[in-house]
């Protein structure tokens, strides 16, 4: 068990060393509000335990998710606000 935890910690440390700077750069870039000017609303029906849910996402042209909403019923009138 201890060996597994140590190898997991080592794997996380390797991931941080490899991707950490780029990940931090992307977070900083997005936190400054540098999103594309155009975006679209995406609707997806998801089934969980036999019930339908509607996932609404506002996505800019670069693929960044600006906002998301999960509803148990389809409500066309109000999505984001």
NORMOWO-V956025 format. One record per backbone hydrogen bond with DSSP energy under -1.0 kcal/mol. CO is the residue of the C=O (numbers start at 1). NH is the residue of the N-H. E is the energy in kcal/mol with one decimal. If there is no record, write none. Layout:
# NORMOWO-V956025
((CO	NH	E) (CO	NH	E))
This chain:
# NORMOWO-V956025
((1	5	-2.1) (2	6	-2.3) (3	7	-2.3) (4	8	-2.2) (5	9	-2.3) (6	10	-2.3) (7	11	-2.2) (8	12	-2.4) (9	13	-2.3) (10	14	-2.2) (11	15	-2.3) (12	16	-2.6) (13	17	-2.2) (14	18	-2.2) (15	19	-3.2) (16	20	-2.0) (19	23	-2.6) (20	24	-2.6) (21	25	-2.3) (22	26	-2.4) (23	27	-2.2) (24	28	-2.5) (25	29	-2.5) (26	30	-2.3) (27	31	-2.3) (28	32	-1.1) (29	34	-1.3) (30	33	-1.6) (33	35	-1.7) (38	61	-1.6) (40	59	-2.7) (42	57	-2.5) (44	55	-3.4) (46	53	-2.9) (48	51	-2.1) (51	48	-2.6) (53	46	-3.4) (54	71	-2.7) (55	44	-2.1) (56	69	-2.6) (57	42	-3.4) (58	66	-3.3) (58	67	-1.1) (59	40	-2.7) (60	63	-2.0) (64	60	-2.2) (67	58	-2.5) (69	56	-3.2) (71	54	-2.9))
